[in-house]
Amino acid sequence: MVSHRTGCAQLQNGGAEFIVLCSNTAHIGSDVIGRVASTTPLLHMADCVAQSIKRSGYVKCGFIGTRFAMENPDIQLARLAMHGLECVVPAQKADRDRVWSIIENELSLNSFLAESRQFLAGLCQRMATEQKVQCIILGCTEIPLLVTPKDVPNIPLIDTTRIHATIAADVALGITEIDSLLPACLVVEKVEKKKKKPATPTTTTTTTTAAPTATATATTATAAPAKQ
């Protein structure tokens, strides 16, 4: 398995202009990538998703994904919160465990069961009713393979994979700037870092021309002979 450090080095050496982590849970390593690949920006999935959600006018969102993504806010939830979004996961641990079991034991093995589809659709409905969310973020690349908008027609489903891929293409084509997607607090932080960065000293070459050396001419005086 290639580490984040090794992978970033290979991408930078290959001339990559930016980095895309094509997995929600893999964003647990986004901070590492930011340190290791300091000259190659990361297109963070949460930034792309947040922009799409805000354009739709939603503020409170449900989030379902792997156990790690639902329970560790540093993976996606904290970054979404930086954009002013309120994100909640299923309130009951039993529901979170079932979501994780479906991902790990079914979808990862290319198994798509009707009963699991019904459970996820019902969970989305309950989150909208009980937790008052306006949309559901499908925070795992496999979930949209099982649950689609036709299964939950009255609740917007946010497909993180599709959104991330679309914006990655826009960035590659020069249509979108990565900095335009960053949360405001990180934009300010980036500006402050630039201000504090010491200026590169300018080397000034001074050519000194030596003054011409005066040449002394010695004159020998011959005394006139004394009068006798």
VODORO-891846 format. One record per residue: residue number from 1; residue in one letter; chain; x, y, z of N, C-alpha, C in turn. Coordinates in nm, 3 decimals. Layout:
REM residues N
(pt NUM; A; A; (X; Y; Z); (X; Y; Z); (X; Y; Z));
...
//
This chain:
REM residues 228
(pt 1; M; A; (0.085; -0.120; 0.000); (0.000; 0.000; 0.000); (0.088; 0.125; 0.000));
(pt 2; V; A; (0.054; 0.218; -0.086); (0.132; 0.342; -0.097); (0.086; 0.440; 0.009));
(pt 3; S; A; (0.178; 0.497; 0.083); (0.143; 0.593; 0.187); (0.107; 0.728; 0.124));
(pt 4; H; A; (0.041; 0.814; 0.203); (0.008; 0.948; 0.154); (0.136; 1.020; 0.112));
(pt 5; R; A; (0.240; 1.006; 0.193); (0.366; 1.076; 0.167); (0.426; 1.033; 0.033));
(pt 6; T; A; (0.433; 0.900; 0.013); (0.491; 0.847; -0.111); (0.404; 0.883; -0.231));
(pt 7; G; A; (0.274; 0.869; -0.214); (0.183; 0.899; -0.324); (0.192; 1.044; -0.368));
(pt 8; C; A; (0.200; 1.135; -0.270); (0.211; 1.278; -0.303); (0.339; 1.308; -0.377));
(pt 9; A; A; (0.448; 1.246; -0.331); (0.577; 1.269; -0.396); (0.573; 1.222; -0.541));
(pt 10; Q; A; (0.510; 1.108; -0.565); (0.500; 1.055; -0.701); (0.416; 1.147; -0.790));
(pt 11; L; A; (0.307; 1.198; -0.735); (0.221; 1.287; -0.813); (0.291; 1.418; -0.846));
(pt 12; Q; A; (0.361; 1.475; -0.747); (0.433; 1.599; -0.772); (0.544; 1.580; -0.874));
(pt 13; N; A; (0.617; 1.469; -0.861); (0.725; 1.441; -0.956); (0.671; 1.417; -1.097));
(pt 14; G; A; (0.546; 1.371; -1.103); (0.484; 1.346; -1.233); (0.424; 1.471; -1.296));
(pt 15; G; A; (0.430; 1.583; -1.223); (0.382; 1.710; -1.277); (0.236; 1.741; -1.247));
(pt 16; A; A; (0.177; 1.674; -1.146); (0.037; 1.701; -1.112); (0.018; 1.846; -1.068));
(pt 17; E; A; (-0.087; 1.908; -1.114); (-0.116; 2.047; -1.077); (-0.201; 2.057; -0.951));
(pt 18; F; A; (-0.277; 1.951; -0.921); (-0.353; 1.945; -0.796); (-0.382; 1.798; -0.767));
(pt 19; I; A; (-0.426; 1.772; -0.642); (-0.448; 1.634; -0.596); (-0.595; 1.613; -0.563));
(pt 20; V; A; (-0.647; 1.497; -0.602); (-0.786; 1.461; -0.572); (-0.785; 1.329; -0.495));
(pt 21; L; A; (-0.845; 1.328; -0.377); (-0.864; 1.204; -0.301); (-1.003; 1.151; -0.335));
(pt 22; C; A; (-1.009; 1.042; -0.409); (-1.137; 0.994; -0.462); (-1.211; 0.904; -0.363));
(pt 23; S; A; (-1.217; 0.947; -0.239); (-1.285; 0.872; -0.133); (-1.315; 0.967; -0.019));
(pt 24; N; A; (-1.434; 0.953; 0.038); (-1.469; 1.037; 0.153); (-1.379; 1.007; 0.272));
(pt 25; T; A; (-1.372; 0.881; 0.311); (-1.298; 0.844; 0.432); (-1.149; 0.869; 0.418));
(pt 26; A; A; (-1.096; 0.861; 0.297); (-0.952; 0.883; 0.276); (-0.910; 1.025; 0.310));
(pt 27; H; A; (-1.009; 1.115; 0.324); (-0.977; 1.253; 0.359); (-0.927; 1.266; 0.503));
(pt 28; I; A; (-0.920; 1.155; 0.574); (-0.858; 1.157; 0.705); (-0.710; 1.196; 0.693));
(pt 29; G; A; (-0.655; 1.177; 0.573); (-0.515; 1.212; 0.550); (-0.496; 1.346; 0.482));
(pt 30; S; A; (-0.601; 1.428; 0.475); (-0.591; 1.555; 0.402); (-0.489; 1.650; 0.465));
(pt 31; D; A; (-0.480; 1.651; 0.597); (-0.382; 1.739; 0.663); (-0.239; 1.696; 0.630));
(pt 32; V; A; (-0.218; 1.564; 0.624); (-0.085; 1.512; 0.590); (-0.047; 1.556; 0.449));
(pt 33; I; A; (-0.143; 1.545; 0.358); (-0.118; 1.584; 0.220); (-0.086; 1.734; 0.212));
(pt 34; G; A; (-0.158; 1.812; 0.292); (-0.132; 1.956; 0.292); (0.009; 1.990; 0.335));
(pt 35; R; A; (0.064; 1.911; 0.428); (0.201; 1.936; 0.474); (0.305; 1.881; 0.377));
(pt 36; V; A; (0.279; 1.761; 0.326); (0.377; 1.695; 0.239); (0.379; 1.757; 0.100));
(pt 37; A; A; (0.261; 1.781; 0.045); (0.251; 1.835; -0.091); (0.218; 1.983; -0.084));
(pt 38; S; A; (0.302; 2.059; -0.020); (0.273; 2.200; 0.004); (0.265; 2.283; -0.124));
(pt 39; T; A; (0.328; 2.234; -0.230); (0.325; 2.310; -0.356); (0.218; 2.260; -0.453));
(pt 40; T; A; (0.149; 2.150; -0.415); (0.044; 2.094; -0.500); (-0.086; 2.093; -0.421));
(pt 41; P; A; (-0.182; 2.180; -0.451); (-0.303; 2.191; -0.370); (-0.392; 2.068; -0.377));
(pt 42; L; A; (-0.463; 2.045; -0.267); (-0.560; 1.936; -0.260); (-0.700; 1.992; -0.288));
(pt 43; L; A; (-0.772; 1.927; -0.377); (-0.911; 1.963; -0.402); (-0.995; 1.884; -0.303));
(pt 44; H; A; (-1.028; 1.947; -0.191); (-1.097; 1.877; -0.082); (-1.242; 1.849; -0.121));
(pt 45; M; A; (-1.283; 1.724; -0.101); (-1.419; 1.685; -0.137); (-1.524; 1.768; -0.063));
(pt 46; A; A; (-1.502; 1.794; 0.065); (-1.600; 1.869; 0.143); (-1.620; 2.011; 0.090));
(pt 47; D; A; (-1.513; 2.072; 0.038); (-1.526; 2.207; -0.019); (-1.618; 2.205; -0.141));
(pt 48; C; A; (-1.600; 2.103; -0.224); (-1.683; 2.090; -0.345); (-1.829; 2.067; -0.307));
(pt 49; V; A; (-1.850; 1.976; -0.212); (-1.986; 1.942; -0.169); (-2.054; 2.063; -0.105));
(pt 50; A; A; (-1.980; 2.135; -0.022); (-2.037; 2.252; 0.046); (-2.083; 2.357; -0.054));
(pt 51; Q; A; (-2.004; 2.381; -0.158); (-2.042; 2.480; -0.259); (-2.172; 2.441; -0.327));
(pt 52; S; A; (-2.186; 2.312; -0.357); (-2.306; 2.263; -0.423); (-2.428; 2.276; -0.332));
(pt 53; I; A; (-2.411; 2.243; -0.205); (-2.521; 2.251; -0.109); (-2.565; 2.396; -0.088));
(pt 54; K; A; (-2.468; 2.485; -0.073); (-2.501; 2.625; -0.048); (-2.571; 2.688; -0.168));
(pt 55; R; A; (-2.533; 2.647; -0.289); (-2.602; 2.698; -0.408); (-2.750; 2.658; -0.408));
(pt 56; S; A; (-2.778; 2.543; -0.346); (-2.917; 2.495; -0.340); (-2.993; 2.558; -0.224));
(pt 57; G; A; (-2.922; 2.631; -0.138); (-2.989; 2.701; -0.029); (-3.010; 2.620; 0.097));
(pt 58; Y; A; (-2.945; 2.503; 0.106); (-2.962; 2.420; 0.225); (-2.861; 2.459; 0.333));
(pt 59; V; A; (-2.901; 2.440; 0.459); (-2.813; 2.473; 0.571); (-2.793; 2.353; 0.663));
(pt 60; K; A; (-2.900; 2.280; 0.690); (-2.890; 2.162; 0.777); (-2.893; 2.035; 0.694));
(pt 61; C; A; (-2.790; 1.954; 0.709); (-2.774; 1.835; 0.624); (-2.756; 1.709; 0.707));
(pt 62; G; A; (-2.810; 1.600; 0.658); (-2.783; 1.470; 0.716); (-2.660; 1.412; 0.648));
(pt 63; F; A; (-2.587; 1.328; 0.718); (-2.465; 1.269; 0.662); (-2.463; 1.121; 0.696));
(pt 64; I; A; (-2.453; 1.035; 0.594); (-2.434; 0.892; 0.617); (-2.313; 0.846; 0.537));
(pt 65; G; A; (-2.234; 0.758; 0.598); (-2.113; 0.711; 0.533); (-2.050; 0.600; 0.616));
(pt 66; T; A; (-1.922; 0.583; 0.603); (-1.854; 0.480; 0.682); (-1.859; 0.517; 0.829));
(pt 67; R; A; (-1.835; 0.421; 0.915); (-1.832; 0.448; 1.059); (-1.733; 0.558; 1.091));
(pt 68; F; A; (-1.617; 0.553; 1.025); (-1.512; 0.651; 1.053); (-1.557; 0.792; 1.014));
(pt 69; A; A; (-1.617; 0.805; 0.898); (-1.660; 0.936; 0.850); (-1.774; 0.992; 0.935));
(pt 70; M; A; (-1.860; 0.905; 0.989); (-1.970; 0.952; 1.072); (-1.925; 0.988; 1.213));
(pt 71; E; A; (-1.821; 0.922; 1.262); (-1.782; 0.942; 1.402); (-1.658; 1.029; 1.421));
(pt 72; N; A; (-1.578; 1.045; 1.316); (-1.459; 1.130; 1.326); (-1.482; 1.258; 1.245));
(pt 73; P; A; (-1.510; 1.368; 1.312); (-1.543; 1.493; 1.239); (-1.429; 1.545; 1.153));
(pt 74; D; A; (-1.305; 1.506; 1.184); (-1.191; 1.557; 1.109); (-1.188; 1.507; 0.964));
(pt 75; I; A; (-1.264; 1.404; 0.935); (-1.262; 1.348; 0.799); (-1.339; 1.438; 0.701));
(pt 76; Q; A; (-1.464; 1.474; 0.736); (-1.546; 1.557; 0.648); (-1.631; 1.658; 0.723));
(pt 77; L; A; (-1.689; 1.618; 0.834); (-1.790; 1.700; 0.902); (-1.737; 1.835; 0.949));
(pt 78; A; A; (-1.615; 1.838; 1.004); (-1.559; 1.965; 1.051); (-1.535; 2.061; 0.936));
(pt 79; R; A; (-1.492; 2.006; 0.823); (-1.466; 2.090; 0.706); (-1.598; 2.147; 0.651));
(pt 80; L; A; (-1.702; 2.067; 0.651); (-1.833; 2.115; 0.607); (-1.883; 2.225; 0.701));
(pt 81; A; A; (-1.856; 2.209; 0.830); (-1.897; 2.310; 0.928); (-1.826; 2.443; 0.904));
(pt 82; M; A; (-1.702; 2.438; 0.852); (-1.629; 2.562; 0.821); (-1.702; 2.646; 0.717));
(pt 83; H; A; (-1.785; 2.581; 0.638); (-1.861; 2.651; 0.534); (-1.996; 2.700; 0.587));
(pt 84; G; A; (-2.019; 2.683; 0.717); (-2.144; 2.730; 0.776); (-2.257; 2.631; 0.767));
(pt 85; L; A; (-2.227; 2.505; 0.736); (-2.331; 2.402; 0.727); (-2.342; 2.327; 0.860));
(pt 86; E; A; (-2.465; 2.294; 0.895); (-2.489; 2.212; 1.014); (-2.514; 2.070; 0.966));
(pt 87; C; A; (-2.423; 1.980; 0.998); (-2.434; 1.842; 0.951); (-2.454; 1.747; 1.070));
(pt 88; V; A; (-2.551; 1.658; 1.057); (-2.577; 1.560; 1.162); (-2.575; 1.420; 1.103));
(pt 89; V; A; (-2.538; 1.324; 1.185); (-2.538; 1.183; 1.145); (-2.660; 1.117; 1.208));
(pt 90; P; A; (-2.694; 0.995; 1.169); (-2.808; 0.928; 1.231); (-2.796; 0.929; 1.383));
(pt 91; A; A; (-2.905; 0.962; 1.450); (-2.902; 0.979; 1.596); (-2.877; 0.849; 1.670));
(pt 92; Q; A; (-2.927; 0.738; 1.615); (-2.916; 0.610; 1.684); (-2.792; 0.533; 1.640));
(pt 93; K; A; (-2.716; 0.484; 1.738); (-2.595; 0.407; 1.707); (-2.629; 0.282; 1.624));
(pt 94; A; A; (-2.744; 0.222; 1.652); (-2.784; 0.102; 1.577); (-2.798; 0.134; 1.428));
(pt 95; D; A; (-2.848; 0.252; 1.396); (-2.861; 0.292; 1.256); (-2.724; 0.315; 1.193));
(pt 96; R; A; (-2.635; 0.380; 1.268); (-2.499; 0.403; 1.216); (-2.428; 0.270; 1.193));
(pt 97; D; A; (-2.445; 0.176; 1.283); (-2.383; 0.044; 1.269); (-2.437; -0.029; 1.147));
(pt 98; R; A; (-2.567; -0.015; 1.122); (-2.629; -0.083; 1.007); (-2.576; -0.022; 0.877));
(pt 99; V; A; (-2.564; 0.110; 0.872); (-2.510; 0.175; 0.753); (-2.369; 0.123; 0.725));
(pt 100; W; A; (-2.287; 0.116; 0.828); (-2.149; 0.070; 0.813); (-2.146; -0.076; 0.769));
(pt 101; S; A; (-2.233; -0.157; 0.824); (-2.237; -0.299; 0.787); (-2.275; -0.316; 0.640));
(pt 102; I; A; (-2.369; -0.235; 0.592); (-2.409; -0.242; 0.451); (-2.291; -0.207; 0.361));
(pt 103; I; A; (-2.218; -0.103; 0.400); (-2.103; -0.061; 0.319); (-1.993; -0.167; 0.320));
(pt 104; E; A; (-1.958; -0.212; 0.439); (-1.844; -0.302; 0.453); (-1.872; -0.444; 0.405));
(pt 105; N; A; (-1.989; -0.496; 0.438); (-2.017; -0.637; 0.410); (-2.100; -0.663; 0.285));
(pt 106; E; A; (-2.154; -0.556; 0.225); (-2.235; -0.575; 0.105); (-2.181; -0.495; -0.013));
(pt 107; L; A; (-2.188; -0.364; -0.005); (-2.149; -0.282; -0.119); (-2.003; -0.302; -0.158));
(pt 108; S; A; (-1.915; -0.317; -0.059); (-1.772; -0.338; -0.090); (-1.749; -0.471; -0.159));
(pt 109; L; A; (-1.847; -0.561; -0.148); (-1.836; -0.694; -0.211); (-1.929; -0.704; -0.332));
(pt 110; N; A; (-1.972; -0.587; -0.380); (-2.057; -0.582; -0.500); (-2.191; -0.652; -0.479));
(pt 111; S; A; (-2.242; -0.641; -0.356); (-2.372; -0.701; -0.323); (-2.472; -0.590; -0.298));
(pt 112; F; A; (-2.582; -0.589; -0.373); (-2.682; -0.482; -0.363); (-2.818; -0.545; -0.328));
(pt 113; L; A; (-2.855; -0.536; -0.202); (-2.975; -0.602; -0.153); (-3.092; -0.504; -0.142));
(pt 114; A; A; (-3.209; -0.551; -0.184); (-3.329; -0.468; -0.181); (-3.361; -0.424; -0.038));
(pt 115; E; A; (-3.343; -0.512; 0.059); (-3.376; -0.477; 0.198); (-3.284; -0.369; 0.251));
(pt 116; S; A; (-3.159; -0.369; 0.205); (-3.064; -0.265; 0.247); (-3.100; -0.132; 0.183));
(pt 117; R; A; (-3.146; -0.136; 0.058); (-3.191; -0.015; -0.009); (-3.310; 0.045; 0.066));
(pt 118; Q; A; (-3.403; -0.041; 0.106); (-3.520; 0.005; 0.180); (-3.479; 0.065; 0.315));
(pt 119; F; A; (-3.383; 0.003; 0.381); (-3.338; 0.056; 0.510); (-3.279; 0.195; 0.494));
(pt 120; L; A; (-3.189; 0.212; 0.396); (-3.124; 0.342; 0.376); (-3.226; 0.449; 0.335));
(pt 121; A; A; (-3.320; 0.412; 0.249); (-3.424; 0.506; 0.208); (-3.508; 0.547; 0.329));
(pt 122; G; A; (-3.543; 0.450; 0.412); (-3.622; 0.478; 0.532); (-3.544; 0.564; 0.631));
(pt 123; L; A; (-3.414; 0.539; 0.641); (-3.330; 0.618; 0.731); (-3.326; 0.763; 0.686));
(pt 124; C; A; (-3.314; 0.785; 0.558); (-3.314; 0.922; 0.504); (-3.446; 0.992; 0.538));
(pt 125; Q; A; (-3.555; 0.919; 0.525); (-3.687; 0.975; 0.556); (-3.696; 1.012; 0.704));
(pt 126; R; A; (-3.647; 0.924; 0.790); (-3.654; 0.949; 0.934); (-3.566; 1.067; 0.974));
(pt 127; M; A; (-3.449; 1.079; 0.912); (-3.361; 1.192; 0.944); (-3.426; 1.324; 0.904));
(pt 128; A; A; (-3.499; 1.322; 0.793); (-3.567; 1.444; 0.749); (-3.681; 1.479; 0.845));
(pt 129; T; A; (-3.752; 1.379; 0.891); (-3.867; 1.401; 0.979); (-3.825; 1.432; 1.122));
(pt 130; E; A; (-3.733; 1.349; 1.176); (-3.698; 1.359; 1.317); (-3.585; 1.458; 1.345));
(pt 131; Q; A; (-3.489; 1.467; 1.253); (-3.374; 1.556; 1.276); (-3.381; 1.683; 1.193));
(pt 132; K; A; (-3.488; 1.694; 1.116); (-3.518; 1.817; 1.041); (-3.408; 1.857; 0.942));
(pt 133; V; A; (-3.346; 1.758; 0.877); (-3.243; 1.790; 0.778); (-3.311; 1.824; 0.645));
(pt 134; Q; A; (-3.245; 1.908; 0.567); (-3.300; 1.952; 0.438); (-3.251; 1.867; 0.322));
(pt 135; C; A; (-3.142; 1.794; 0.343); (-3.086; 1.707; 0.240); (-3.002; 1.601; 0.309));
(pt 136; I; A; (-2.966; 1.500; 0.234); (-2.882; 1.391; 0.288); (-2.755; 1.381; 0.205));
(pt 137; I; A; (-2.641; 1.394; 0.271); (-2.512; 1.377; 0.205); (-2.477; 1.229; 0.204));
(pt 138; L; A; (-2.461; 1.173; 0.085); (-2.420; 1.033; 0.073); (-2.268; 1.030; 0.081));
(pt 139; G; A; (-2.219; 1.021; 0.206); (-2.076; 1.038; 0.232); (-1.992; 0.913; 0.218));
(pt 140; C; A; (-2.022; 0.835; 0.117); (-1.942; 0.716; 0.084); (-1.962; 0.690; -0.064));
(pt 141; T; A; (-1.855; 0.663; -0.135); (-1.866; 0.649; -0.281); (-1.956; 0.533; -0.325));
(pt 142; E; A; (-1.976; 0.433; -0.237); (-2.057; 0.317; -0.276); (-2.207; 0.338; -0.256));
(pt 143; I; A; (-2.246; 0.425; -0.165); (-2.389; 0.438; -0.132); (-2.475; 0.479; -0.252));
(pt 144; P; A; (-2.430; 0.572; -0.339); (-2.514; 0.608; -0.455); (-2.536; 0.493; -0.552));
(pt 145; L; A; (-2.458; 0.386; -0.539); (-2.479; 0.269; -0.624); (-2.603; 0.192; -0.580));
(pt 146; L; A; (-2.643; 0.214; -0.454); (-2.758; 0.142; -0.400); (-2.881; 0.231; -0.388));
(pt 147; V; A; (-2.863; 0.353; -0.342); (-2.976; 0.444; -0.320); (-2.968; 0.560; -0.418));
(pt 148; T; A; (-3.074; 0.587; -0.488); (-3.080; 0.695; -0.586); (-3.198; 0.786; -0.553));
(pt 149; P; A; (-3.205; 0.903; -0.618); (-3.316; 0.996; -0.590); (-3.454; 0.934; -0.607));
(pt 150; K; A; (-3.469; 0.837; -0.695); (-3.602; 0.778; -0.714); (-3.645; 0.695; -0.592));
(pt 151; D; A; (-3.546; 0.653; -0.510); (-3.578; 0.579; -0.389); (-3.622; 0.672; -0.276));
(pt 152; V; A; (-3.576; 0.797; -0.283); (-3.612; 0.898; -0.181); (-3.651; 1.025; -0.256));
(pt 153; P; A; (-3.763; 1.025; -0.323); (-3.799; 1.136; -0.413); (-3.822; 1.271; -0.346));
(pt 154; N; A; (-3.856; 1.271; -0.218); (-3.890; 1.398; -0.152); (-3.776; 1.457; -0.070));
(pt 155; I; A; (-3.659; 1.395; -0.074); (-3.543; 1.447; 0.000); (-3.424; 1.453; -0.096));
(pt 156; P; A; (-3.362; 1.570; -0.112); (-3.245; 1.580; -0.201); (-3.129; 1.494; -0.149));
(pt 157; L; A; (-3.074; 1.412; -0.237); (-2.957; 1.331; -0.203); (-2.834; 1.395; -0.265));
(pt 158; I; A; (-2.731; 1.416; -0.185); (-2.609; 1.481; -0.231); (-2.504; 1.375; -0.260));
(pt 159; D; A; (-2.478; 1.355; -0.387); (-2.382; 1.253; -0.431); (-2.241; 1.314; -0.430));
(pt 160; T; A; (-2.166; 1.288; -0.324); (-2.034; 1.349; -0.309); (-1.938; 1.309; -0.420));
(pt 161; T; A; (-1.948; 1.186; -0.465); (-1.858; 1.137; -0.570); (-1.877; 1.213; -0.700));
(pt 162; R; A; (-2.002; 1.226; -0.741); (-2.034; 1.294; -0.868); (-1.994; 1.442; -0.861));
(pt 163; I; A; (-2.024; 1.507; -0.749); (-1.992; 1.649; -0.734); (-1.841; 1.670; -0.738));
(pt 164; H; A; (-1.767; 1.587; -0.664); (-1.622; 1.599; -0.658); (-1.559; 1.580; -0.796));
(pt 165; A; A; (-1.604; 1.478; -0.867); (-1.549; 1.449; -1.000); (-1.579; 1.562; -1.099));
(pt 166; T; A; (-1.699; 1.618; -1.092); (-1.738; 1.725; -1.183); (-1.652; 1.849; -1.160));
(pt 167; I; A; (-1.634; 1.886; -1.034); (-1.555; 2.006; -1.005); (-1.407; 1.982; -1.033));
(pt 168; A; A; (-1.360; 1.860; -1.014); (-1.220; 1.828; -1.048); (-1.196; 1.852; -1.196));
(pt 169; A; A; (-1.292; 1.815; -1.278); (-1.280; 1.838; -1.423); (-1.278; 1.988; -1.452));
(pt 170; D; A; (-1.362; 2.064; -1.381); (-1.366; 2.209; -1.401); (-1.233; 2.274; -1.362));
(pt 171; V; A; (-1.174; 2.226; -1.254); (-1.044; 2.280; -1.211); (-0.937; 2.247; -1.315));
(pt 172; A; A; (-0.938; 2.124; -1.364); (-0.839; 2.083; -1.464); (-0.852; 2.164; -1.592));
(pt 173; L; A; (-0.973; 2.205; -1.626); (-0.997; 2.282; -1.749); (-0.981; 2.432; -1.728));
(pt 174; G; A; (-0.953; 2.471; -1.604); (-0.933; 2.612; -1.576); (-1.063; 2.689; -1.557));
(pt 175; I; A; (-1.174; 2.619; -1.542); (-1.304; 2.684; -1.525); (-1.322; 2.731; -1.380));
(pt 176; T; A; (-1.270; 2.653; -1.287); (-1.284; 2.683; -1.144); (-1.148; 2.689; -1.078));
(pt 177; E; A; (-1.130; 2.783; -0.985); (-1.007; 2.793; -0.907); (-1.028; 2.725; -0.773));
(pt 178; I; A; (-0.931; 2.646; -0.730); (-0.944; 2.576; -0.602); (-0.963; 2.674; -0.487));
(pt 179; D; A; (-0.892; 2.785; -0.490); (-0.903; 2.883; -0.381); (-1.044; 2.939; -0.368));
(pt 180; S; A; (-1.120; 2.941; -0.477); (-1.256; 2.995; -0.472); (-1.350; 2.901; -0.397));
(pt 181; L; A; (-1.306; 2.777; -0.373); (-1.390; 2.679; -0.304); (-1.361; 2.672; -0.154));
(pt 182; L; A; (-1.249; 2.729; -0.112); (-1.207; 2.718; 0.027); (-1.303; 2.791; 0.122));
(pt 183; P; A; (-1.318; 2.740; 0.245); (-1.398; 2.815; 0.344); (-1.330; 2.946; 0.377));
(pt 184; A; A; (-1.408; 3.047; 0.412); (-1.355; 3.182; 0.433); (-1.242; 3.185; 0.536));
(pt 185; C; A; (-1.254; 3.105; 0.643); (-1.152; 3.108; 0.747); (-1.017; 3.061; 0.695));
(pt 186; L; A; (-1.016; 2.967; 0.601); (-0.890; 2.919; 0.545); (-0.833; 3.017; 0.444));
(pt 187; V; A; (-0.919; 3.091; 0.378); (-0.871; 3.195; 0.285); (-0.795; 3.301; 0.364));
(pt 188; V; A; (-0.854; 3.343; 0.477); (-0.790; 3.442; 0.563); (-0.657; 3.389; 0.614));
(pt 189; E; A; (-0.657; 3.265; 0.657); (-0.533; 3.202; 0.709); (-0.425; 3.198; 0.602));
(pt 190; K; A; (-0.466; 3.168; 0.481); (-0.370; 3.161; 0.370); (-0.309; 3.298; 0.342));
(pt 191; V; A; (-0.392; 3.401; 0.346); (-0.344; 3.538; 0.323); (-0.247; 3.579; 0.432));
(pt 192; E; A; (-0.279; 3.545; 0.557); (-0.193; 3.581; 0.670); (-0.057; 3.512; 0.660));
(pt 193; K; A; (-0.058; 3.387; 0.615); (0.068; 3.314; 0.600); (0.156; 3.381; 0.494));
(pt 194; K; A; (0.093; 3.428; 0.388); (0.170; 3.495; 0.282); (0.233; 3.623; 0.335));
(pt 195; K; A; (0.158; 3.693; 0.423); (0.210; 3.817; 0.479); (0.331; 3.791; 0.569));
(pt 196; K; A; (0.324; 3.679; 0.643); (0.431; 3.649; 0.738); (0.552; 3.584; 0.672));
(pt 197; K; A; (0.533; 3.535; 0.550); (0.643; 3.468; 0.481); (0.754; 3.568; 0.452));
(pt 198; P; A; (0.877; 3.539; 0.498); (0.986; 3.634; 0.474); (1.012; 3.653; 0.326));
(pt 199; A; A; (1.037; 3.777; 0.291); (1.063; 3.807; 0.151); (1.196; 3.748; 0.109));
(pt 200; T; A; (1.203; 3.702; -0.013); (1.328; 3.647; -0.066); (1.428; 3.759; -0.084));
(pt 201; P; A; (1.543; 3.746; -0.017); (1.641; 3.854; -0.027); (1.686; 3.876; -0.171));
(pt 202; T; A; (1.696; 4.003; -0.209); (1.739; 4.037; -0.345); (1.889; 4.055; -0.346));
(pt 203; T; A; (1.955; 3.984; -0.435); (2.100; 3.993; -0.445); (2.136; 4.104; -0.543));
(pt 204; T; A; (2.209; 4.202; -0.493); (2.250; 4.314; -0.578); (2.399; 4.301; -0.607));
(pt 205; T; A; (2.431; 4.303; -0.734); (2.572; 4.292; -0.773); (2.626; 4.432; -0.800));
(pt 206; T; A; (2.728; 4.468; -0.726); (2.788; 4.601; -0.742); (2.926; 4.586; -0.804));
(pt 207; T; A; (2.945; 4.657; -0.914); (3.075; 4.652; -0.980); (3.155; 4.774; -0.940));
(pt 208; T; A; (3.269; 4.748; -0.882); (3.354; 4.860; -0.838); (3.470; 4.874; -0.935));
(pt 209; T; A; (3.483; 4.994; -0.990); (3.595; 5.020; -1.081); (3.706; 5.091; -1.003));
(pt 210; A; A; (3.820; 5.029; -1.004); (3.931; 5.087; -0.927); (3.977; 5.217; -0.993));
(pt 211; A; A; (4.004; 5.313; -0.908); (4.053; 5.441; -0.959); (4.190; 5.421; -1.020));
(pt 212; P; A; (4.219; 5.490; -1.128); (4.351; 5.472; -1.191); (4.462; 5.507; -1.093));
(pt 213; T; A; (4.562; 5.425; -1.094); (4.676; 5.446; -1.004); (4.768; 5.552; -1.062));
(pt 214; A; A; (4.792; 5.650; -0.979); (4.882; 5.756; -1.027); (5.023; 5.704; -1.033));
(pt 215; T; A; (5.090; 5.734; -1.143); (5.230; 5.689; -1.160); (5.322; 5.806; -1.129));
(pt 216; A; A; (5.401; 5.784; -1.033); (5.495; 5.892; -0.994); (5.618; 5.887; -1.081));
(pt 217; T; A; (5.656; 6.002; -1.135); (5.777; 6.008; -1.217); (5.887; 6.074; -1.136));
(pt 218; A; A; (5.988; 5.999; -1.115); (6.099; 6.052; -1.034); (6.189; 6.137; -1.122));
(pt 219; T; A; (6.216; 6.256; -1.079); (6.304; 6.346; -1.153); (6.433; 6.364; -1.077));
(pt 220; T; A; (6.543; 6.342; -1.144); (6.673; 6.357; -1.078); (6.727; 6.494; -1.110));
(pt 221; A; A; (6.746; 6.571; -1.008); (6.797; 6.707; -1.028); (6.948; 6.705; -1.023));
(pt 222; T; A; (7.008; 6.768; -1.118); (7.157; 6.776; -1.121); (7.197; 6.915; -1.078));
(pt 223; A; A; (7.268; 6.916; -0.974); (7.309; 7.049; -0.920); (7.408; 7.117; -1.017));
(pt 224; A; A; (7.385; 7.245; -1.037); (7.477; 7.322; -1.124); (7.611; 7.334; -1.054));
(pt 225; P; A; (7.721; 7.329; -1.131); (7.855; 7.340; -1.070); (7.875; 7.477; -1.005));
(pt 226; A; A; (7.933; 7.476; -0.891); (7.954; 7.601; -0.818); (8.056; 7.687; -0.889));
(pt 227; K; A; (8.035; 7.819; -0.886); (8.129; 7.911; -0.950); (8.256; 7.912; -0.869));
(pt 228; Q; A; (8.366; 7.914; -0.944); (8.499; 7.922; -0.879); (8.533; 8.064; -0.851));
//
